[in-house]
């Protein structure tokens, strides 16, 4: 499981830096992005329970959402330096 999460984290960082995510998702404001991320994580909990793989699905979605939020904060405050 740790290997999958490590590889998925690296893949999600590459995906974000190369702008492979839809502009509709990355163009959200920070509050909206946090709310969408919480909704996606809650939805992944439900899907994970039905598929009987909650750790795998919820962990992957959480890694992706947290990477997008982290990128958004870095991107928003780059001009302050």
C-alpha distances in whole Angstrom, upper triangle without the diagonal:
4,5,5,6,9,10,10,12,14,15,16,18,20,21,22,24,26,27,25,24,27,30,30,27,28,31,31,32,30,31,30,27,26,27,25,22,23,24,21,18,21,21,17,17,20,18,15,17,19,17,15,12,12,9,7,11,12,10,10,14,14,13,16,18,18,18,21,23,23,24,27,28,28,30,32,33,34,37,38,38
4,5,5,6,9,10,10,12,14,15,17,19,20,21,23,24,26,24,24,27,30,30,27,27,31,30,31,29,30,30,26,25,27,26,22,23,24,22,19,22,22,19,19,22,21,18,20,22,20,18,15,15,11,10,13,14,10,11,15,14,12,15,18,17,17,20,22,21,22,25,26,26,28,30,31,31,35,35,35
4,6,5,6,8,10,11,12,14,16,17,18,20,21,23,24,23,23,27,29,30,27,27,30,31,32,30,31,31,27,27,28,27,23,25,26,23,21,24,24,20,21,24,22,19,22,24,21,20,16,17,14,12,14,16,12,12,16,16,13,15,19,18,17,20,22,21,22,26,27,26,28,31,32,31,35,36,35
4,5,5,6,8,10,10,12,14,15,16,18,20,21,22,20,20,24,26,27,24,24,28,28,30,28,29,28,25,24,26,24,21,22,23,20,18,21,21,17,18,21,19,16,19,21,18,17,14,14,12,9,11,13,10,9,12,13,11,13,16,16,16,18,21,20,21,24,25,25,27,29,31,31,34,35,35
4,6,5,6,9,10,10,12,14,15,16,18,20,21,19,19,22,25,25,22,22,26,25,27,25,26,25,22,21,23,21,18,19,21,18,16,19,19,16,17,20,18,16,19,21,18,18,14,14,11,9,10,11,7,7,10,10,8,10,13,13,12,15,17,17,18,21,22,22,24,26,27,28,31,32,32
4,5,5,6,9,10,11,13,14,16,17,19,20,19,19,23,25,26,23,22,26,26,28,25,27,27,23,23,25,23,20,22,23,20,19,22,22,19,20,23,22,20,23,25,22,22,18,17,14,12,14,14,11,10,13,13,10,12,15,14,13,16,18,17,17,21,22,21,23,26,26,26,30,31,30
4,5,5,6,9,10,11,12,14,16,17,18,17,18,21,24,25,22,22,25,26,28,26,28,27,24,24,26,24,21,23,24,21,19,23,23,19,21,24,22,20,23,25,22,22,18,18,16,13,14,15,12,10,13,14,11,12,15,15,13,16,19,18,18,21,23,22,23,26,27,27,30,32,31
4,5,5,6,9,10,10,12,14,15,16,15,15,18,21,22,19,19,22,23,25,23,25,24,20,20,22,20,17,19,20,17,16,19,19,16,18,21,19,17,21,22,20,20,16,16,14,11,11,13,10,7,10,11,8,8,12,12,11,13,16,15,16,19,20,20,21,24,26,25,29,30,30
4,5,5,6,9,10,11,12,14,15,15,15,18,20,21,18,17,21,21,23,21,23,22,19,18,21,19,16,18,20,17,16,20,20,17,19,22,21,19,22,24,22,22,19,18,15,13,13,13,10,8,10,10,6,7,10,10,8,11,13,12,13,16,17,17,18,21,22,22,26,27,27
4,5,5,6,9,10,11,12,14,14,15,18,20,22,19,18,22,23,24,22,25,25,21,21,24,22,19,21,23,20,19,23,23,20,23,25,24,22,26,27,25,25,22,21,19,16,17,17,14,12,14,14,10,10,13,13,10,12,15,14,13,17,18,17,18,21,22,22,25,27,26
4,5,5,6,9,10,11,12,11,12,16,18,20,17,16,20,21,23,22,25,24,20,21,23,21,18,21,22,19,19,22,22,19,22,24,22,21,25,26,23,24,21,20,19,16,16,16,14,11,13,14,10,9,13,13,10,12,15,15,14,17,19,18,19,22,23,23,26,28,28
4,5,5,6,9,10,11,10,10,13,15,17,14,13,17,18,20,19,21,20,16,17,19,17,15,18,19,16,16,19,19,17,20,22,20,20,23,25,23,24,20,19,18,15,14,15,13,10,10,11,8,6,9,10,7,8,12,11,11,13,16,15,16,19,21,20,24,25,25
4,5,5,6,9,10,10,11,14,16,18,15,13,17,18,19,18,21,21,17,18,21,19,16,19,21,18,18,22,22,20,23,25,24,23,27,28,26,27,24,23,21,18,18,18,15,13,13,13,10,8,11,10,7,8,11,10,9,12,14,13,13,17,18,17,21,23,22
4,5,5,6,8,9,10,14,16,18,16,14,18,20,21,21,24,23,19,21,23,21,19,22,23,20,21,25,24,22,25,27,26,25,29,30,28,29,25,25,23,20,20,20,18,15,16,16,13,11,14,14,10,11,14,13,11,14,17,15,15,19,20,19,22,24,24
4,6,5,6,5,7,11,13,15,13,12,15,17,19,19,22,20,17,19,21,18,17,20,21,18,19,22,22,20,23,25,23,23,27,28,26,27,24,23,22,19,18,19,17,14,14,15,12,10,12,13,10,10,13,13,11,13,16,16,15,18,20,19,22,25,25
4,5,5,6,6,10,11,13,11,9,12,14,16,16,19,18,14,16,19,17,15,19,20,17,18,22,21,20,23,25,24,24,28,29,27,29,25,24,23,21,19,19,18,15,14,14,12,9,11,11,8,7,10,10,7,10,13,12,11,14,17,16,19,21,22
4,5,8,9,12,13,16,14,11,14,16,18,18,21,20,17,19,22,20,18,22,23,21,22,25,25,24,27,29,28,28,31,32,31,32,29,28,26,24,23,22,21,18,18,18,15,13,14,14,10,10,13,12,8,11,13,11,10,14,16,14,17,20,20
4,6,8,11,12,15,14,12,15,17,20,20,23,22,19,21,24,21,20,24,25,22,23,27,26,25,28,30,28,28,32,33,31,33,29,29,27,25,24,24,22,19,19,20,17,14,16,17,13,12,15,15,12,14,17,15,13,17,19,17,20,23,23
4,5,8,8,12,11,9,11,14,17,17,20,19,16,19,21,18,18,22,22,20,22,25,24,23,26,28,27,27,31,31,30,32,29,28,27,25,23,23,22,19,18,19,17,14,15,16,13,11,14,14,11,12,15,14,12,15,18,17,19,22,23
4,7,9,12,11,10,13,15,18,19,22,20,17,19,21,18,17,21,21,18,20,24,22,21,25,26,24,25,29,29,27,29,26,26,25,22,21,21,21,17,16,18,16,13,14,16,13,12,15,16,13,14,18,17,16,18,21,20,23,26,26
4,6,8,7,7,10,12,15,16,18,16,13,16,17,14,14,18,17,15,17,20,19,18,22,23,22,23,26,26,25,27,25,24,24,21,19,19,19,16,14,16,14,11,11,14,12,9,13,14,12,12,16,16,15,17,20,20,22,25,26
4,5,5,7,8,11,14,16,18,15,13,16,17,14,14,18,17,15,18,21,19,19,23,24,22,24,27,27,26,29,26,25,26,23,21,21,21,18,16,18,17,13,13,16,15,11,14,16,14,14,17,18,16,18,21,21,23,26,27
4,5,5,5,8,12,14,16,14,12,16,17,14,15,19,18,17,20,22,21,22,25,26,25,27,30,30,29,32,30,28,28,26,23,23,23,21,18,19,19,15,15,17,15,12,14,16,14,12,16,17,14,15,19,19,21,23,25
4,6,5,7,10,13,14,11,10,14,14,12,13,17,16,15,18,20,19,20,23,24,23,25,28,28,28,30,29,27,27,26,23,22,23,21,18,19,19,16,14,17,16,13,14,17,15,13,17,18,16,16,20,21,22,25,27
4,6,6,9,11,12,10,8,11,12,9,10,13,13,12,15,17,16,17,20,21,21,22,25,26,26,28,26,24,24,23,19,19,19,17,14,15,15,12,10,13,13,9,11,14,12,11,14,16,14,15,19,20,22,24,26
4,6,8,10,12,10,8,11,13,11,11,15,15,14,17,19,19,19,22,24,23,25,28,29,28,30,27,26,25,24,21,20,20,18,15,16,15,12,11,12,11,7,9,11,9,8,11,13,11,12,15,16,18,20,22
4,7,9,12,10,9,12,14,12,13,17,17,16,19,21,21,22,25,26,26,27,30,31,31,33,31,29,29,27,24,23,24,21,19,19,19,16,14,15,15,11,11,14,12,9,12,14,11,11,15,16,17,20,22
4,6,8,6,6,9,10,9,11,14,14,14,17,19,19,20,23,24,24,26,29,29,30,32,29,27,27,26,23,22,22,21,18,18,18,15,13,14,14,11,10,13,12,9,12,14,12,12,15,17,18,20,23
4,6,5,6,9,10,10,12,14,15,16,18,20,21,22,24,26,26,28,30,31,32,33,31,29,28,28,25,23,24,23,19,19,19,17,14,15,15,12,10,13,12,9,10,13,12,10,13,16,17,18,21
4,5,5,6,9,10,10,12,14,15,16,18,20,21,23,25,25,26,29,30,31,32,30,27,26,26,24,21,21,21,18,16,17,15,12,12,13,10,8,10,11,7,8,11,11,9,12,15,16,17,19
4,5,5,6,9,10,11,12,14,15,17,18,20,21,23,24,25,27,29,30,31,29,26,26,26,24,21,22,21,18,17,18,17,13,13,15,13,10,13,14,11,11,15,15,13,15,18,20,20,23
4,5,5,6,8,10,10,12,14,15,16,18,20,21,22,24,26,27,28,29,28,25,25,25,22,20,21,20,17,16,18,16,12,14,15,12,10,14,15,12,13,16,16,14,17,20,21,22,25
4,5,5,6,9,10,10,12,14,15,16,18,20,21,22,24,26,26,27,25,23,23,22,20,17,18,17,14,13,14,12,9,10,12,9,7,11,11,9,11,14,13,13,16,18,20,21,23
4,5,5,6,9,10,11,12,14,15,17,19,20,21,23,25,25,26,24,21,21,21,19,16,16,16,13,12,13,12,8,9,12,10,7,11,12,10,11,15,15,14,17,19,22,22,24
4,5,5,6,9,10,11,12,14,15,17,18,20,21,23,24,25,24,21,21,22,19,16,17,17,14,13,15,14,11,12,15,13,11,14,16,14,15,18,18,17,20,23,25,25,28
4,5,5,6,9,10,10,12,14,15,16,18,20,21,22,23,22,19,20,20,17,15,16,15,12,12,14,12,9,11,13,11,10,14,15,13,15,18,18,18,21,23,25,26,28
4,5,5,6,9,10,10,12,14,15,16,18,20,20,21,19,17,17,17,14,12,13,12,9,8,10,9,6,8,10,9,8,12,13,12,14,17,17,17,20,22,25,25,27
4,5,5,6,9,10,11,13,14,15,17,19,20,20,19,16,16,17,14,11,13,13,10,9,12,12,8,10,13,12,11,14,16,15,16,20,20,20,22,25,27,28,30
4,5,5,6,9,10,11,12,14,16,17,18,20,18,15,17,17,14,12,14,14,11,11,14,13,10,13,16,14,14,17,19,17,19,22,22,22,25,27,30,30,32
4,5,5,6,9,10,10,12,14,15,16,17,16,13,15,14,11,9,12,11,7,8,11,10,8,11,13,12,13,16,17,17,19,21,22,22,25,27,29,30,32
4,5,5,6,9,10,10,12,14,15,16,14,11,12,12,9,6,9,9,6,6,10,10,8,10,13,13,13,16,18,18,19,22,23,23,25,27,30,31,32
4,5,5,7,9,10,11,13,14,15,14,11,13,14,11,8,12,13,10,10,14,14,12,14,17,17,16,19,21,21,22,25,26,26,28,30,33,34,35
4,5,5,6,8,10,11,12,14,13,11,13,14,10,9,12,12,10,11,14,14,13,15,18,17,18,21,22,22,24,26,27,27,30,32,34,35,37
4,5,5,6,8,10,10,11,10,8,10,10,6,5,9,9,7,9,12,12,11,14,16,16,17,20,21,22,23,26,26,27,30,31,34,35,36
4,6,5,6,9,10,10,9,6,9,10,8,6,10,11,9,10,14,14,14,16,18,19,19,21,23,24,25,28,29,29,31,33,36,37,38
4,5,5,6,9,10,10,8,11,13,10,9,13,14,12,14,17,17,16,19,21,21,22,25,26,26,28,30,31,32,34,36,39,40,41
4,5,5,6,8,8,8,11,11,8,9,12,12,11,13,16,16,16,19,21,21,22,25,26,26,28,30,31,32,34,36,39,40,41
4,5,5,6,5,4,7,8,6,7,10,11,11,12,15,16,16,18,20,21,22,24,26,27,28,30,31,32,35,36,39,40,41
4,6,5,7,5,9,11,9,10,13,14,14,15,18,19,19,21,23,24,25,27,29,30,31,33,34,35,37,39,42,43,44
4,5,8,8,12,13,11,12,15,16,16,18,20,21,21,23,25,26,27,29,31,31,33,35,36,37,39,41,44,45,46
4,6,7,11,10,9,11,14,14,15,17,19,19,20,23,24,25,27,29,30,31,33,35,35,37,39,40,43,44,45
4,6,9,9,9,11,13,15,15,17,19,20,21,23,25,26,27,29,31,32,33,35,36,38,40,41,44,45,46
4,6,6,6,8,10,11,12,14,16,17,18,20,22,23,24,26,27,29,31,32,33,35,37,38,41,42,43
4,6,5,6,8,10,11,12,14,15,16,17,20,21,22,23,25,27,28,30,31,32,34,36,39,39,40
4,6,5,6,8,10,10,12,14,15,16,18,20,21,22,24,25,26,28,30,31,33,34,37,38,38
4,6,5,6,9,10,11,12,14,15,17,19,20,21,23,25,26,27,29,30,32,33,36,37,38
4,5,5,6,9,10,11,12,14,15,17,18,20,21,23,24,26,27,29,31,32,35,36,37
4,5,5,6,9,10,10,12,14,15,16,18,20,21,22,24,25,27,28,30,33,34,35
4,6,5,6,9,10,10,12,14,15,16,18,20,21,22,24,26,27,28,32,32,33
4,5,5,6,9,10,11,13,14,15,17,19,20,21,22,24,26,27,30,31,32
4,5,5,6,8,10,11,12,14,15,17,18,20,21,22,25,26,29,30,31
4,5,5,6,8,10,10,12,14,15,16,18,20,21,23,24,27,28,29
4,6,5,6,9,10,10,12,14,15,16,18,20,21,22,26,26,27
4,6,5,6,9,10,11,12,14,15,16,18,20,21,24,26,26
4,5,5,6,9,10,11,12,14,15,16,19,20,23,24,25
4,5,5,6,8,10,11,12,14,15,17,18,21,22,23
4,5,5,6,9,10,11,12,14,16,16,20,21,21
4,5,5,6,9,10,10,12,14,15,18,20,21
4,5,5,6,9,10,10,12,14,17,18,19
4,5,5,6,9,10,11,12,16,16,17
4,5,5,6,8,10,10,14,15,16
4,5,5,6,9,10,13,14,16
4,5,5,6,8,11,12,13
4,6,6,6,10,10,11
4,6,5,8,10,12
4,6,7,9,11
4,6,6,8
4,6,6
4,6
4
